[in-house]
Amino acid sequence: MTEKNEVWVFIEQEDGRIADVSLELLSKARELAEGLGGTVCGLLLGHQVGDLTTTGFQYGADLVLLADHPELARYRTLPYARVITDLARQRQPTIFLLGATPVGRDLAPRVASALRAGLTADCTGLQLGDFQQKGKTYHNLLYQIRPAFGGNIIATIVNPETRPQMATVREGVMRLGEPDPARHGEVVQVEPRFEPADLAVKVLERQTWPPLCDLKNASIIVAGGAGVGSKENFELIRELARVLGGEVAGSRAAVDAGFVGPEHQVGQTGVTVRPRLYIACGISGAVQHRAGMDQSGTIVAINTDPQAPIFDIAHYKIVGDLNEVIPQMIHAYRENAK
């Protein structure tokens, strides 16, 4: 079958609400499809979710493959994988993107294995480019960019031979485009096919808990790292966040040291954030911590090491002891707020 250069996005939804990362990926897919001269195709699975196709079109989809069936009402690995694998074999997409959510991380490898396709997890960048191997040039491959070897390097991964080129992408890494109410597209109804074994697992009960903090949507974040020194010193971070009306965050090193809970972790192994103001206190700024953060509004970094990598992306750089700098910042803010 001739390659149609379809760029697929799995439109993840729960209780009739599309995951933010899926909308971000539709925006990115629009850019990739234009580079390929192809189309953006959204995959929407669920039950009584047809109204969500409109949102998919507004964020960049040209076509939505809609599989609406009672067995798809709640996510289960095997039924979802069966539907998507069948569709991929029929249509042979060029690129397939999923969010690096619990659902995406479960579904993507299952589909990739069935299709014998390559898969790169937790990408922080996607772009098109050429690749040469054994005297052959491959044009417009998907460059799948992510930190590797514990965040010490940035790896660019390509998949020249098999299709689709698959990647999962963390929420908040890709910029969310503005919805266009004037955009419309085509809805293709899909009749799911299940094997008896696909339906062996039943959802008997479902419980959810609200998040303890909302770093993803915070406009101001004050984050501390290993340089804070202790859980007691971390109270300075909390105090500055309270004064500014922001959220408290921590690097992986701070979480591992017990300074702050894991729900506050930012970076590649935590929450990818893009606040209007990000204050990094005692954070060295390894690659995995900075993932997607270079598009934040304003970054202020406080560190005793003038060569700390966090200064590479900071707009304001303060070389000094945070135990001295933060109290001065709090005092100055309170004085100017009077």
One Martini backbone bead per residue (centre of mass of N, CA, C, O) as a GRO file, in nm:
protein
  338
    1MET     BB    1   0.098   0.035   0.021
    2THR     BB    2   0.071   0.359   0.001
    3GLU     BB    3   0.200   0.624   0.142
    4LYS     BB    4   0.002   0.893   0.314
    5ASN     BB    5   0.108   1.063   0.550
    6GLU     BB    6   0.001   0.988   0.830
    7VAL     BB    7  -0.071   1.160   1.136
    8TRP     BB    8  -0.098   1.024   1.445
    9VAL     BB    9  -0.342   1.062   1.724
   10PHE     BB   10  -0.406   0.985   2.045
   11ILE     BB   11  -0.724   1.045   2.189
   12GLU     BB   12  -0.737   1.103   2.508
   13GLN     BB   13  -1.005   0.992   2.728
   14GLU     BB   14  -1.213   1.103   3.017
   15ASP     BB   15  -1.528   1.157   3.072
   16GLY     BB   16  -1.524   1.356   2.808
   17ARG     BB   17  -1.206   1.430   2.840
   18ILE     BB   18  -0.938   1.568   2.703
   19ALA     BB   19  -0.620   1.542   2.701
   20ASP     BB   20  -0.381   1.775   2.683
   21VAL     BB   21  -0.162   1.613   2.527
   22SER     BB   22  -0.339   1.563   2.274
   23LEU     BB   23  -0.359   1.861   2.189
   24GLU     BB   24  -0.057   1.906   2.162
   25LEU     BB   25  -0.018   1.681   1.941
   26LEU     BB   26  -0.201   1.805   1.727
   27SER     BB   27  -0.031   2.056   1.687
   28LYS     BB   28   0.229   1.903   1.604
   29ALA     BB   29   0.108   1.735   1.372
   30ARG     BB   30   0.048   1.971   1.189
   31GLU     BB   31   0.345   2.040   1.139
   32LEU     BB   32   0.436   1.762   1.028
   33ALA     BB   33   0.230   1.734   0.795
   34GLU     BB   34   0.328   1.980   0.636
   35GLY     BB   35   0.617   1.861   0.587
   36LEU     BB   36   0.486   1.591   0.435
   37GLY     BB   37   0.209   1.636   0.289
   38GLY     BB   38  -0.020   1.562   0.495
   39THR     BB   39  -0.218   1.418   0.760
   40VAL     BB   40  -0.440   1.445   1.034
   41CYS     BB   41  -0.503   1.172   1.269
   42GLY     BB   42  -0.753   1.081   1.486
   43LEU     BB   43  -0.791   0.870   1.780
   44LEU     BB   44  -1.122   0.769   1.893
   45LEU     BB   45  -1.202   0.614   2.201
   46GLY     BB   46  -1.530   0.487   2.309
   47HIS     BB   47  -1.840   0.615   2.464
   48GLN     BB   48  -2.011   0.867   2.366
   49VAL     BB   49  -1.768   1.070   2.192
   50GLY     BB   50  -1.841   1.237   1.927
   51ASP     BB   51  -1.819   1.540   2.030
   52LEU     BB   52  -1.490   1.543   2.033
   53THR     BB   53  -1.420   1.590   1.733
   54THR     BB   54  -1.430   1.898   1.724
   55THR     BB   55  -1.175   1.944   1.894
   56GLY     BB   56  -0.981   1.797   1.706
   57PHE     BB   57  -1.013   1.996   1.469
   58GLN     BB   58  -0.933   2.264   1.618
   59TYR     BB   59  -0.625   2.129   1.679
   60GLY     BB   60  -0.566   1.974   1.362
   61ALA     BB   61  -0.757   1.777   1.247
   62ASP     BB   62  -0.878   1.610   0.947
   63LEU     BB   63  -0.918   1.326   1.092
   64VAL     BB   64  -1.153   1.089   1.249
   65LEU     BB   65  -1.130   0.789   1.423
   66LEU     BB   66  -1.432   0.630   1.532
   67ALA     BB   67  -1.464   0.429   1.831
   68ASP     BB   68  -1.792   0.327   1.928
   69HIS     BB   69  -1.812   0.140   2.237
   70PRO     BB   70  -1.887  -0.018   2.529
   71GLU     BB   71  -1.596  -0.166   2.552
   72LEU     BB   72  -1.459   0.151   2.545
   73ALA     BB   73  -1.536   0.321   2.796
   74ARG     BB   74  -1.291   0.178   2.927
   75TYR     BB   75  -0.976   0.133   2.976
   76ARG     BB   76  -0.819  -0.136   2.787
   77THR     BB   77  -0.568  -0.280   2.644
   78LEU     BB   78  -0.678  -0.495   2.435
   79PRO     BB   79  -0.909  -0.346   2.289
   80TYR     BB   80  -0.743  -0.099   2.200
   81ALA     BB   81  -0.516  -0.249   2.052
   82ARG     BB   82  -0.692  -0.390   1.842
   83VAL     BB   83  -0.808  -0.142   1.698
   84ILE     BB   84  -0.537   0.000   1.627
   85THR     BB   85  -0.395  -0.229   1.477
   86ASP     BB   86  -0.601  -0.265   1.253
   87LEU     BB   87  -0.581   0.025   1.144
   88ALA     BB   88  -0.275   0.030   1.084
   89ARG     BB   89  -0.282  -0.200   0.873
   90GLN     BB   90  -0.471  -0.049   0.675
   91ARG     BB   91  -0.327   0.262   0.667
   92GLN     BB   92  -0.031   0.316   0.724
   93PRO     BB   93   0.121   0.509   0.905
   94THR     BB   94   0.394   0.721   0.962
   95ILE     BB   95   0.281   0.847   1.235
   96PHE     BB   96   0.273   0.790   1.606
   97LEU     BB   97   0.108   0.960   1.876
   98LEU     BB   98   0.156   0.968   2.237
   99GLY     BB   99   0.101   0.996   2.553
  100ALA     BB  100   0.295   0.996   2.866
  101THR     BB  101   0.087   0.818   3.009
  102PRO     BB  102  -0.043   0.555   3.155
  103VAL     BB  103  -0.190   0.478   2.895
  104GLY     BB  104   0.034   0.528   2.681
  105ARG     BB  105   0.251   0.337   2.822
  106ASP     BB  106   0.068   0.083   2.773
  107LEU     BB  107  -0.018   0.097   2.465
  108ALA     BB  108   0.229   0.148   2.279
  109PRO     BB  109   0.394  -0.123   2.312
  110ARG     BB  110   0.168  -0.308   2.216
  111VAL     BB  111   0.146  -0.191   1.929
  112ALA     BB  112   0.443  -0.203   1.843
  113SER     BB  113   0.470  -0.511   1.869
  114ALA     BB  114   0.246  -0.592   1.666
  115LEU     BB  115   0.392  -0.405   1.427
  116ARG     BB  116   0.701  -0.391   1.443
  117ALA     BB  117   0.779  -0.115   1.585
  118GLY     BB  118   0.910   0.166   1.674
  119LEU     BB  119   0.992   0.314   2.011
  120THR     BB  120   0.973   0.630   2.181
  121ALA     BB  121   1.016   0.752   2.501
  122ASP     BB  122   0.977   1.054   2.634
  123CYS     BB  123   0.965   1.298   2.458
  124THR     BB  124   1.098   1.651   2.394
  125GLY     BB  125   1.123   1.608   2.071
  126LEU     BB  126   1.004   1.703   1.730
  127GLN     BB  127   1.131   1.624   1.395
  128LEU     BB  128   1.240   1.677   1.072
  129GLY     BB  129   1.465   1.454   0.877
  130ASP     BB  130   1.764   1.332   0.769
  131PHE     BB  131   1.915   1.001   0.675
  132GLN     BB  132   2.218   0.809   0.681
  133GLN     BB  133   2.264   0.462   0.545
  134LYS     BB  134   2.451   0.278   0.360
  135GLY     BB  135   2.412   0.503   0.117
  136LYS     BB  136   2.131   0.590   0.232
  137THR     BB  137   1.854   0.817   0.197
  138TYR     BB  138   1.639   0.959   0.438
  139HIS     BB  139   1.338   1.129   0.428
  140ASN     BB  140   1.151   1.266   0.664
  141LEU     BB  141   1.216   1.193   0.944
  142LEU     BB  142   1.166   1.117   1.277
  143TYR     BB  143   1.281   1.309   1.533
  144GLN     BB  144   1.359   1.155   1.846
  145ILE     BB  145   1.374   1.343   2.143
  146ARG     BB  146   1.590   1.255   2.431
  147PRO     BB  147   1.690   1.173   2.719
  148ALA     BB  148   1.999   1.008   2.827
  149PHE     BB  149   2.182   0.859   3.050
  150GLY     BB  150   2.045   1.020   3.296
  151GLY     BB  151   2.067   1.309   3.129
  152ASN     BB  152   2.362   1.351   2.988
  153ILE     BB  153   2.202   1.326   2.715
  154ILE     BB  154   2.095   1.387   2.378
  155ALA     BB  155   1.875   1.194   2.190
  156THR     BB  156   1.853   1.083   1.845
  157ILE     BB  157   1.583   0.909   1.700
  158VAL     BB  158   1.545   0.660   1.442
  159ASN     BB  159   1.306   0.507   1.182
  160PRO     BB  160   1.366   0.391   0.864
  161GLU     BB  161   1.200   0.102   0.807
  162THR     BB  162   0.948   0.135   0.992
  163ARG     BB  163   0.585   0.123   1.037
  164PRO     BB  164   0.538   0.333   1.248
  165GLN     BB  165   0.649   0.621   1.397
  166MET     BB  166   0.698   0.600   1.745
  167ALA     BB  167   0.568   0.815   2.019
  168THR     BB  168   0.613   0.947   2.336
  169VAL     BB  169   0.474   1.236   2.519
  170ARG     BB  170   0.498   1.477   2.731
  171GLU     BB  171   0.341   1.680   2.921
  172GLY     BB  172   0.420   2.020   2.817
  173VAL     BB  173   0.630   2.013   2.576
  174MET     BB  174   0.417   2.094   2.382
  175ARG     BB  175   0.267   2.335   2.221
  176LEU     BB  176  -0.036   2.489   2.253
  177GLY     BB  177  -0.267   2.558   2.044
  178GLU     BB  178  -0.502   2.736   1.887
  179PRO     BB  179  -0.819   2.721   1.846
  180ASP     BB  180  -1.029   2.651   1.548
  181PRO     BB  181  -1.363   2.692   1.487
  182ALA     BB  182  -1.339   2.665   1.157
  183ARG     BB  183  -1.258   2.379   1.184
  184HIS     BB  184  -1.286   2.087   0.978
  185GLY     BB  185  -1.391   1.738   0.924
  186GLU     BB  186  -1.357   1.389   0.917
  187VAL     BB  187  -1.571   1.115   1.001
  188VAL     BB  188  -1.479   0.778   1.089
  189GLN     BB  189  -1.638   0.493   1.127
  190VAL     BB  190  -1.567   0.229   1.360
  191GLU     BB  191  -1.565  -0.127   1.366
  192PRO     BB  192  -1.509  -0.322   1.607
  193ARG     BB  193  -1.272  -0.592   1.683
  194PHE     BB  194  -1.305  -0.890   1.879
  195GLU     BB  195  -1.165  -1.101   2.099
  196PRO     BB  196  -1.229  -1.288   2.367
  197ALA     BB  197  -0.954  -1.219   2.514
  198ASP     BB  198  -0.994  -0.901   2.517
  199LEU     BB  199  -1.251  -0.945   2.745
  200ALA     BB  200  -1.142  -1.071   3.019
  201VAL     BB  201  -1.135  -0.787   3.133
  202LYS     BB  202  -1.294  -0.625   3.410
  203VAL     BB  203  -1.465  -0.341   3.530
  204LEU     BB  204  -1.577  -0.304   3.863
  205GLU     BB  205  -1.396  -0.057   3.974
  206ARG     BB  206  -1.363   0.306   4.037
  207GLN     BB  207  -1.094   0.522   4.152
  208THR     BB  208  -1.040   0.864   4.257
  209TRP     BB  209  -0.790   1.129   4.302
  210PRO     BB  210  -0.697   1.420   4.385
  211PRO     BB  211  -0.463   1.635   4.356
  212LEU     BB  212  -0.229   1.793   4.572
  213CYS     BB  213  -0.121   1.936   4.307
  214ASP     BB  214  -0.084   2.207   4.037
  215LEU     BB  215   0.171   2.237   3.827
  216LYS     BB  216   0.072   2.252   3.531
  217ASN     BB  217  -0.120   2.532   3.601
  218ALA     BB  218   0.096   2.700   3.712
  219SER     BB  219   0.225   3.036   3.712
  220ILE     BB  220   0.383   2.975   3.989
  221ILE     BB  221   0.720   2.854   4.072
  222VAL     BB  222   0.888   2.703   4.355
  223ALA     BB  223   1.211   2.552   4.349
  224GLY     BB  224   1.394   2.275   4.490
  225GLY     BB  225   1.706   2.135   4.573
  226ALA     BB  226   1.986   1.999   4.702
  227GLY     BB  227   2.092   2.293   4.788
  228VAL     BB  228   1.906   2.333   5.038
  229GLY     BB  229   1.996   2.064   5.245
  230SER     BB  230   1.692   2.053   5.381
  231LYS     BB  231   1.381   2.027   5.511
  232GLU     BB  232   1.397   2.287   5.674
  233ASN     BB  233   1.498   2.475   5.439
  234PHE     BB  234   1.234   2.432   5.261
  235GLU     BB  235   1.064   2.657   5.398
  236LEU     BB  236   1.163   2.883   5.214
  237ILE     BB  237   1.016   2.787   4.963
  238ARG     BB  238   0.731   2.799   5.084
  239GLU     BB  239   0.731   3.098   5.158
  240LEU     BB  240   0.774   3.215   4.875
  241ALA     BB  241   0.522   3.085   4.753
  242ARG     BB  242   0.317   3.221   4.939
  243VAL     BB  243   0.385   3.516   4.870
  244LEU     BB  244   0.337   3.466   4.543
  245GLY     BB  245   0.113   3.243   4.486
  246GLY     BB  246   0.242   2.953   4.462
  247GLU     BB  247   0.410   2.664   4.386
  248VAL     BB  248   0.560   2.373   4.499
  249ALA     BB  249   0.888   2.241   4.418
  250GLY     BB  250   1.103   1.964   4.291
  251SER     BB  251   1.358   1.786   4.249
  252ARG     BB  252   1.473   1.476   4.245
  253ALA     BB  253   1.680   1.516   4.471
  254ALA     BB  254   1.476   1.633   4.677
  255VAL     BB  255   1.288   1.389   4.683
  256ASP     BB  256   1.500   1.169   4.755
  257ALA     BB  257   1.574   1.335   5.030
  258GLY     BB  258   1.281   1.437   5.158
  259PHE     BB  259   1.197   1.747   5.125
  260VAL     BB  260   0.970   1.641   4.919
  261GLY     BB  261   0.716   1.532   4.753
  262PRO     BB  262   0.648   1.358   4.453
  263GLU     BB  263   0.411   1.557   4.360
  264HIS     BB  264   0.651   1.799   4.322
  265GLN     BB  265   0.785   1.691   4.074
  266VAL     BB  266   1.013   1.801   3.826
  267GLY     BB  267   1.041   1.690   3.500
  268GLN     BB  268   1.101   1.398   3.338
  269THR     BB  269   1.011   1.237   3.628
  270GLY     BB  270   0.766   1.434   3.635
  271VAL     BB  271   0.663   1.751   3.579
  272THR     BB  272   0.588   1.940   3.309
  273VAL     BB  273   0.673   2.288   3.290
  274ARG     BB  274   0.511   2.640   3.212
  275PRO     BB  275   0.546   2.901   3.363
  276ARG     BB  276   0.558   3.237   3.413
  277LEU     BB  277   0.714   3.158   3.690
  278TYR     BB  278   1.055   3.041   3.768
  279ILE     BB  279   1.210   2.927   4.074
  280ALA     BB  280   1.546   2.825   4.120
  281CYS     BB  281   1.669   2.647   4.412
  282GLY     BB  282   1.942   2.462   4.420
  283ILE     BB  283   1.960   2.396   4.102
  284SER     BB  284   2.148   2.271   3.852
  285GLY     BB  285   2.012   2.160   3.570
  286ALA     BB  286   1.948   1.912   3.434
  287VAL     BB  287   1.816   1.793   3.155
  288GLN     BB  288   1.560   1.653   3.287
  289HIS     BB  289   1.465   1.920   3.432
  290ARG     BB  290   1.449   2.110   3.156
  291ALA     BB  291   1.215   1.979   3.025
  292GLY     BB  292   1.032   2.228   2.856
  293MET     BB  293   1.134   2.501   3.023
  294ASP     BB  294   1.234   2.704   2.792
  295GLN     BB  295   0.907   2.806   2.766
  296SER     BB  296   0.900   2.984   2.983
  297GLY     BB  297   0.867   3.288   3.083
  298THR     BB  298   1.031   3.311   3.374
  299ILE     BB  299   1.372   3.259   3.489
  300VAL     BB  300   1.495   3.197   3.820
  301ALA     BB  301   1.831   3.165   3.951
  302ILE     BB  302   1.975   2.993   4.241
  303ASN     BB  303   2.339   2.978   4.287
  304THR     BB  304   2.672   2.908   4.382
  305ASP     BB  305   2.714   2.810   4.083
  306PRO     BB  306   2.810   2.972   3.790
  307GLN     BB  307   2.801   2.675   3.614
  308ALA     BB  308   2.520   2.611   3.618
  309PRO     BB  309   2.290   2.489   3.389
  310ILE     BB  310   2.043   2.672   3.469
  311PHE     BB  311   2.175   2.937   3.346
  312ASP     BB  312   2.118   2.872   3.038
  313ILE     BB  313   1.784   2.943   3.086
  314ALA     BB  314   1.808   3.194   3.244
  315HIS     BB  315   1.710   3.532   3.290
  316TYR     BB  316   1.789   3.519   3.602
  317LYS     BB  317   2.105   3.548   3.787
  318ILE     BB  318   2.193   3.407   4.112
  319VAL     BB  319   2.488   3.431   4.296
  320GLY     BB  320   2.416   3.236   4.586
  321ASP     BB  321   2.273   3.209   4.894
  322LEU     BB  322   1.953   3.113   4.956
  323ASN     BB  323   1.950   3.190   5.268
  324GLU     BB  324   1.990   3.499   5.174
  325VAL     BB  325   1.813   3.559   4.919
  326ILE     BB  326   1.517   3.485   4.993
  327PRO     BB  327   1.466   3.684   5.228
  328GLN     BB  328   1.511   3.932   5.043
  329MET     BB  329   1.279   3.874   4.848
  330ILE     BB  330   1.051   3.877   5.054
  331HIS     BB  331   1.100   4.163   5.158
  332ALA     BB  332   1.076   4.313   4.888
  333TYR     BB  333   0.789   4.225   4.819
  334ARG     BB  334   0.645   4.335   5.072
  335GLU     BB  335   0.729   4.630   5.035
  336ASN     BB  336   0.609   4.664   4.736
  337ALA     BB  337   0.305   4.569   4.828
  338LYS     BB  338   0.217   4.827   5.006
   0.00000   0.00000   0.00000
